[in-house]
Amino acid sequence: MHSIADQELLTAYSTALESSLDIEFVKQIRKELLRRNILIERREGSILTKMLGKAELDYDQLVKYSLEAIFVLQHWKVIYVNQTGFNFLGLSYPDEIIGVDIRHFFASGPSWRFYRAVFQY
């Protein structure tokens, strides 16, 4: 089939259906429309995937380099902390806090009021 614009192809398909032209011609046009639709869906999917990847990267960078301490907890255990969080707690390595109950760091001493205010414990 010759390379023709989508609009021309749709017009030809519509005309073929209305005038009961050769059934093989109608099948060819339908097949070409389906092929083009698949190509469009793939292209759109690729664009969305790239956009999502960039958004995830932007979010990761925002969290990683934030000047605010960011902790991600699961059942009170730390599963992620950014560099500012390490500095806030006076830690050097992720192993010192990952998997540890966050309440351990605030349950006593001068941080107790902060702990109670934040976690309402």
N, CA, C and O of each residue as an XYZ file, in Angstrom:
484
protein
N       0.846     -1.167      0.000
C       0.000      0.000      0.000
C       0.896      1.236      0.000
O       1.913      1.266      0.694
N       0.530      2.237     -0.761
C       1.311      3.466     -0.841
C       1.228      4.232      0.467
O       0.270      4.088      1.227
N       2.230      5.038      0.718
C       2.236      5.862      1.922
C       1.278      7.030      1.749
O       1.520      7.935      0.951
N       0.196      7.000      2.501
C      -0.775      8.089      2.424
C      -1.074      8.581      3.834
O      -0.869      7.867      4.816
N      -1.556      9.794      3.912
C      -1.846     10.397      5.207
C      -2.974      9.649      5.909
O      -3.818      9.022      5.269
N      -2.969      9.728      7.221
C      -3.997      9.053      8.018
C      -5.400      9.491      7.608
O      -6.302      8.663      7.486
N      -5.579     10.775      7.399
C      -6.904     11.285      7.037
C      -7.371     10.705      5.703
O      -8.537     10.341      5.549
N      -6.454     10.624      4.743
C      -6.801     10.049      3.438
C      -7.169      8.576      3.584
O      -8.090      8.086      2.930
N      -6.442      7.882      4.444
C      -6.706      6.465      4.669
C      -8.086      6.270      5.300
O      -8.838      5.385      4.892
N      -8.413      7.089      6.283
C      -9.730      7.002      6.915
C     -10.848      7.321      5.930
O     -11.897      6.677      5.938
N     -10.618      8.315      5.084
C     -11.614      8.674      4.071
C     -11.822      7.519      3.096
O     -12.956      7.188      2.753
N     -10.725      6.907      2.652
C     -10.814      5.779      1.723
C     -11.555      4.611      2.370
O     -12.376      3.954      1.728
N     -11.261      4.359      3.639
C     -11.916      3.272      4.363
C     -13.417      3.523      4.472
O     -14.226      2.633      4.213
N     -13.774      4.732      4.854
C     -15.184      5.102      4.981
C     -15.917      4.968      3.646
O     -17.022      4.431      3.581
N     -15.284      5.465      2.585
C     -15.880      5.392      1.245
C     -16.046      3.940      0.814
O     -17.073      3.563      0.250
N     -15.024      3.129      1.086
C     -15.065      1.722      0.696
C     -16.200      0.993      1.407
O     -16.882      0.162      0.807
N     -16.397      1.302      2.670
C     -17.480      0.658      3.416
C     -18.854      1.078      2.893
O     -19.760      0.257      2.756
N     -18.986      2.368      2.606
C     -20.274      2.890      2.139
C     -20.651      2.367      0.755
O     -21.821      2.097      0.483
N     -19.670      2.231     -0.101
C     -19.978      1.853     -1.482
C     -19.802      0.362     -1.750
O     -19.901     -0.087     -2.892
N     -19.544     -0.397     -0.699
C     -19.385     -1.849     -0.832
C     -18.346     -2.212     -1.886
O     -18.588     -3.059     -2.746
N     -17.180     -1.560     -1.810
C     -16.085     -1.875     -2.732
C     -15.507     -3.244     -2.395
O     -15.954     -3.924     -1.471
N     -14.528     -3.614     -3.151
C     -13.852     -4.893     -2.998
C     -13.512     -5.159     -1.525
O     -12.873     -4.336     -0.869
N     -13.937     -6.293     -1.026
C     -13.737     -6.655      0.375
C     -12.256     -6.756      0.721
O     -11.869     -6.445      1.847
N     -11.424     -7.180     -0.217
C      -9.978     -7.267      0.024
C      -9.387     -5.879      0.238
O      -8.503     -5.703      1.076
N      -9.869     -4.895     -0.512
C      -9.406     -3.517     -0.362
C      -9.775     -3.000      1.035
O      -8.970     -2.336      1.688
N     -10.973     -3.304      1.478
C     -11.421     -2.893      2.817
C     -10.551     -3.555      3.885
O     -10.167     -2.914      4.864
N     -10.240     -4.842      3.693
C      -9.390     -5.557      4.650
C      -7.991     -4.948      4.708
O      -7.414     -4.817      5.787
N      -7.442     -4.574      3.543
C      -6.118     -3.949      3.497
C      -6.118     -2.628      4.265
O      -5.201     -2.343      5.034
N      -7.144     -1.841      4.046
C      -7.223     -0.546      4.732
C      -7.362     -0.763      6.241
O      -6.702     -0.085      7.028
N      -8.206     -1.692      6.641
C      -8.388     -1.985      8.067
C      -7.066     -2.443      8.694
O      -6.719     -2.031      9.801
N      -6.340     -3.295      7.978
C      -5.055     -3.790      8.470
C      -4.057     -2.636      8.632
O      -3.326     -2.572      9.620
N      -4.037     -1.734      7.658
C      -3.130     -0.583      7.722
C      -3.503      0.349      8.876
O      -2.620      0.862      9.564
N      -4.787      0.569      9.092
C      -5.227      1.411     10.213
C      -4.809      0.794     11.551
O      -4.355      1.498     12.453
N      -4.963     -0.503     11.666
C      -4.568     -1.201     12.882
C      -3.060     -1.088     13.110
O      -2.612     -0.830     14.226
N      -2.287     -1.282     12.045
C      -0.824     -1.169     12.145
C      -0.425      0.222     12.623
O       0.430      0.360     13.498
N      -1.040      1.249     12.050
C      -0.713      2.625     12.432
C      -1.124      2.904     13.880
O      -0.421      3.602     14.610
N      -2.240      2.364     14.273
C      -2.693      2.550     15.650
C      -1.704      1.927     16.630
O      -1.400      2.514     17.669
N      -1.206      0.746     16.301
C      -0.218      0.077     17.146
C       1.054      0.908     17.231
O       1.627      1.056     18.310
N       1.500      1.451     16.104
C       2.698      2.291     16.104
C       2.510      3.523     16.983
O       3.412      3.907     17.729
N       1.341      4.134     16.890
C       1.056      5.321     17.706
C       1.066      4.955     19.187
O       1.640      5.680     20.001
N       0.434      3.835     19.541
C       0.400      3.412     20.941
C       1.800      3.136     21.462
O       2.113      3.492     22.599
N       2.641      2.515     20.663
C       4.024      2.245     21.079
C       4.788      3.543     21.293
O       5.510      3.695     22.279
N       4.624      4.475     20.364
C       5.316      5.759     20.454
C       4.858      6.513     21.705
O       5.681      7.055     22.443
N       3.546      6.545     21.942
C       3.019      7.221     23.129
C       3.506      6.541     24.405
O       3.845      7.213     25.380
N       3.541      5.212     24.398
C       4.031      4.472     25.558
C       5.482      4.786     25.842
O       5.875      4.934     26.999
N       6.282      4.887     24.795
C       7.694      5.214     24.947
C       7.869      6.611     25.530
O       8.716      6.825     26.397
N       7.077      7.549     25.060
C       7.154      8.926     25.562
C       6.762      8.967     27.037
O       7.435      9.612     27.840
N       5.673      8.277     27.396
C       5.228      8.255     28.789
C       6.263      7.599     29.696
O       6.488      8.053     30.818
N       6.892      6.533     29.212
C       7.923      5.856     29.993
C       9.091      6.790     30.262
O       9.607      6.839     31.378
N       9.506      7.529     29.245
C      10.606      8.482     29.420
C      10.228      9.583     30.400
O      11.038      9.977     31.240
N       8.999     10.080     30.293
C       8.549     11.139     31.195
C       8.495     10.637     32.637
O       8.894     11.346     33.561
N       8.006      9.422     32.826
C       7.928      8.845     34.158
C       9.327      8.650     34.734
O       9.568      8.941     35.906
N      10.242      8.158     33.913
C      11.623      7.977     34.358
C      12.245      9.283     34.807
O      12.940      9.327     35.821
N      11.999     10.353     34.056
C      12.535     11.666     34.420
C      11.904     12.159     35.708
O      12.595     12.726     36.554
N      10.608     11.956     35.875
C       9.924     12.386     37.096
C      10.475     11.642     38.312
O      10.674     12.239     39.371
N      10.721     10.339     38.159
C      11.288      9.559     39.255
C      12.687     10.046     39.597
O      13.038     10.150     40.772
N      13.487     10.346     38.579
C      14.831     10.855     38.800
C      14.778     12.197     39.514
O      15.537     12.428     40.455
N      13.886     13.086     39.077
C      13.736     14.388     39.725
C      13.355     14.217     41.190
O      13.906     14.898     42.055
N      12.422     13.318     41.476
C      11.989     13.065     42.854
C      13.151     12.519     43.682
O      13.387     12.974     44.801
N      13.873     11.546     43.133
C      15.016     10.971     43.847
C      16.048     12.038     44.185
O      16.576     12.071     45.296
N      16.334     12.913     43.218
C      17.309     13.983     43.445
C      16.810     14.954     44.512
O      17.583     15.393     45.363
N      15.530     15.287     44.467
C      14.933     16.197     45.442
C      15.073     15.644     46.856
O      15.452     16.369     47.776
N      14.768     14.370     47.026
C      14.854     13.744     48.344
C      16.308     13.609     48.780
O      16.653     13.931     49.917
N      17.144     13.141     47.891
C      18.545     12.887     48.230
C      19.275     14.150     48.658
O      20.033     14.129     49.627
N      19.053     15.255     47.944
C      19.805     16.477     48.206
C      19.019     17.524     48.992
O      19.436     18.679     49.074
N      17.893     17.131     49.565
C      17.090     18.065     50.353
C      17.874     18.539     51.573
O      18.647     17.783     52.162
N      17.666     19.784     51.936
C      18.290     20.325     53.142
C      17.503     19.935     54.390
O      17.921     20.228     55.510
N      16.371     19.278     54.193
C      15.557     18.765     55.294
C      15.878     17.285     55.499
O      16.134     16.554     54.542
N      15.861     16.860     56.753
C      16.065     15.443     57.051
C      14.829     14.673     56.599
O      13.708     15.003     56.985
N      15.040     13.654     55.787
C      13.929     12.844     55.289
C      14.167     11.390     55.688
O      15.186     10.784     55.356
N      13.194     10.860     56.408
C      13.235      9.471     56.842
C      12.033      8.754     56.247
O      10.925      9.291     56.246
N      12.246      7.547     55.743
C      11.141      6.708     55.284
C      11.094      5.529     56.244
O      12.072      4.803     56.424
N       9.920      5.361     56.857
C       9.758      4.333     57.878
C       8.745      3.290     57.447
O       7.807      3.568     56.699
N       8.964      2.087     57.940
C       7.987      1.020     57.771
C       7.890      0.309     59.119
O       8.838     -0.342     59.559
N       6.737      0.442     59.764
C       6.540     -0.122     61.105
C       7.613      0.394     62.068
O       8.209     -0.374     62.824
N       7.843      1.695     62.026
C       8.806      2.425     62.860
C      10.265      2.136     62.508
O      11.159      2.765     63.076
N      10.528      1.229     61.614
C      11.915      0.934     61.231
C      12.302      1.773     60.017
O      11.515      1.950     59.087
N      13.521      2.282     60.048
C      14.019      3.142     58.978
C      14.365      2.280     57.770
O      15.133      1.325     57.874
N      13.785      2.631     56.620
C      14.148      1.926     55.388
C      14.907      2.854     54.438
O      15.505      2.397     53.464
N      14.881      4.173     54.728
C      15.661      5.136     53.941
C      15.860      6.390     54.776
O      14.971      6.802     55.522
N      17.021      6.982     54.645
C      17.290      8.298     55.236
C      18.244      9.032     54.294
O      19.200      8.443     53.791
N      17.984     10.317     54.058
C      18.877     11.077     53.184
C      20.092     11.572     53.978
O      20.162     11.386     55.193
N      21.032     12.194     53.293
C      22.275     12.635     53.921
C      22.022     13.627     55.050
O      22.702     13.583     56.075
N      21.057     14.517     54.874
C      20.734     15.481     55.923
C      20.251     14.753     57.174
O      20.546     15.174     58.293
N      19.515     13.669     56.987
C      19.070     12.856     58.117
C      20.238     12.211     58.845
O      20.252     12.163     60.075
N      21.222     11.713     58.094
C      22.434     11.162     58.716
C      23.089     12.228     59.577
O      23.430     11.993     60.736
N      23.258     13.407     58.984
C      23.918     14.498     59.699
C      23.134     14.891     60.951
O      23.722     15.142     62.003
N      21.814     14.942     60.836
C      20.948     15.314     61.956
C      21.157     14.380     63.145
O      21.182     14.820     64.295
N      21.303     13.101     62.859
C      21.471     12.112     63.924
C      22.930     11.883     64.289
O      23.226     11.115     65.205
N      23.845     12.538     63.584
C      25.264     12.381     63.872
C      25.818     11.034     63.444
O      26.732     10.509     64.080
N      25.280     10.475     62.383
C      25.712      9.160     61.898
C      26.620      9.303     60.689
O      26.663     10.351     60.045
N      27.346      8.232     60.393
C      28.259      8.249     59.254
C      27.857      7.302     58.137
O      28.106      7.588     56.966
N      27.239      6.177     58.480
C      26.955      5.145     57.496
C      25.485      4.719     57.540
O      24.863      4.747     58.603
N      24.930      4.328     56.397
C      23.534      3.873     56.368
C      23.271      2.685     57.293
O      22.193      2.582     57.878
N      24.242      1.795     57.426
C      24.054      0.602     58.259
C      23.774      0.949     59.717
O      23.249      0.125     60.465
N      24.126      2.170     60.119
C      23.907      2.563     61.505
C      22.434      2.830     61.810
O      22.043      2.873     62.976
N      21.613      3.009     60.774
C      20.209      3.345     61.023
C      19.216      2.498     60.230
O      18.093      2.291     60.688
N      19.596      2.010     59.069
C      18.667      1.221     58.260
C      18.255     -0.027     59.039
O      19.099     -0.792     59.505
N      16.941     -0.217     59.172
C      16.405     -1.359     59.905
C      16.234     -1.117     61.396
O      15.709     -1.971     62.110
N      16.679      0.052     61.874
C      16.593      0.371     63.299
C      15.278      1.092     63.582
O      14.813      1.883     62.761
N      14.685      0.825     64.726
C      13.466      1.515     65.158
C      13.824      2.975     65.431
O      14.675      3.256     66.274
N      13.181      3.900     64.727
C      13.512      5.327     64.825
C      13.306      5.859     66.243
O      13.976      6.809     66.648
N      12.394      5.262     66.995
C      12.128      5.723     68.357
C      13.354      5.582     69.247
O      13.483      6.282     70.251
N      14.251      4.680     68.880
C      15.485      4.482     69.631
C      16.305      5.775     69.700
O      16.957      6.043     70.709
N      16.273      6.564     68.644
C      17.088      7.773     68.581
C      16.488      8.942     69.347
O      17.194      9.904     69.651
N      15.206      8.879     69.663
C      14.553     10.023     70.287
C      13.929      9.723     71.643
O      13.343     10.618     72.251
N      14.033      8.508     72.130
C      13.291      8.100     73.320
C      13.835      8.658     74.626
O      13.152      8.581     75.647
N      15.026      9.210     74.630
C      15.570      9.755     75.873
C      16.439     10.962     75.563
O      16.793     11.212     74.411
N      16.774     11.700     76.600
C      17.646     12.858     76.437
C      16.900     14.086     75.958
O      15.671     14.133     76.004
N      17.649     15.088     75.493
C      17.050     16.372     75.118
C      16.113     16.295     73.915
O      15.344     17.225     73.671
N      16.169     15.219     73.175
C      15.316     15.085     71.993
C      13.924     14.561     72.328
O      13.072     14.456     71.447
N      13.689     14.230     73.603
C      12.428     13.604     73.983
C      11.213     14.453     73.619
O      10.231     13.924     73.097
N      11.261     15.771     73.887
C      10.117     16.629     73.563
C       9.887     16.670     72.057
O       8.745     16.641     71.600
N      10.970     16.738     71.289
C      10.852     16.723     69.825
C      10.203     15.413     69.380
O       9.282     15.401     68.563
N      10.692     14.345     69.921
C      10.180     13.015     69.586
C       8.683     12.918     69.862
O       7.919     12.464     69.010
N       8.265     13.344     71.054
C       6.851     13.265     71.420
C       5.997     14.141     70.513
O       4.881     13.764     70.156
N       6.518     15.315     70.138
C       5.760     16.225     69.274
C       5.604     15.644     67.872
O       4.523     15.704     67.285
N       6.674     15.089     67.345
C       6.646     14.564     65.977
C       5.849     13.268     65.892
O       5.004     13.114     65.011
N       6.108     12.357     66.786
C       5.512     11.028     66.693
C       4.295     10.854     67.596
O       3.619      9.828     67.523
N       4.007     11.832     68.440
C       2.872     11.806     69.363
C       2.820     10.473     70.106
O       1.805      9.776     70.117
N       3.920     10.158     70.707
C       4.076      8.875     71.394
C       3.710      9.022     72.843
O       3.774      8.052     73.598
